[in-house]
Amino acid sequence: MGQMVVQGGQCMCSFGTAPGGIKVTSQQLIKAGGQTAATIQDAGPQNVGPFGMCTSLANPAVASATAAALGVLTPQPCTPTPAGVWMPGTPTVLVNGNPALNSDCKLMCAYAGSISIVSPGQVTVSV
């Protein structure tokens, strides 16, 4: 059982250098711990990150900069590129019709990384 994630929670990409915030846009009615509750649909580039600098060679900007530096890894600013929705979610707890986002969920990045929750933003509601 994880904690329900809310507006202002923090997440981190496995290829990022800093945590990024979570912004809830899927709904604005349901609250948890005084903040707007997130759902698995809060998975777009507007909802997560940025994560400082990206170190994934699958990111074209990093690959290009690294090639220009003769193979020396050259991180570039993170441009969040999530792929899909947060998984697995909490299918038994629906928030405005969508599964709730909990602190155990992961989100894939199109540039080979995975995004995980490092702080749900509240600690009073478990799902």
Summary of the structure (lengths in Angstrom):
residues: 127
radius of gyration: 15.5
end to end distance: 5.9
largest distance: 51.5
contacts: 438
relative contact order: 0.32
helix: 7%
strand: 38%
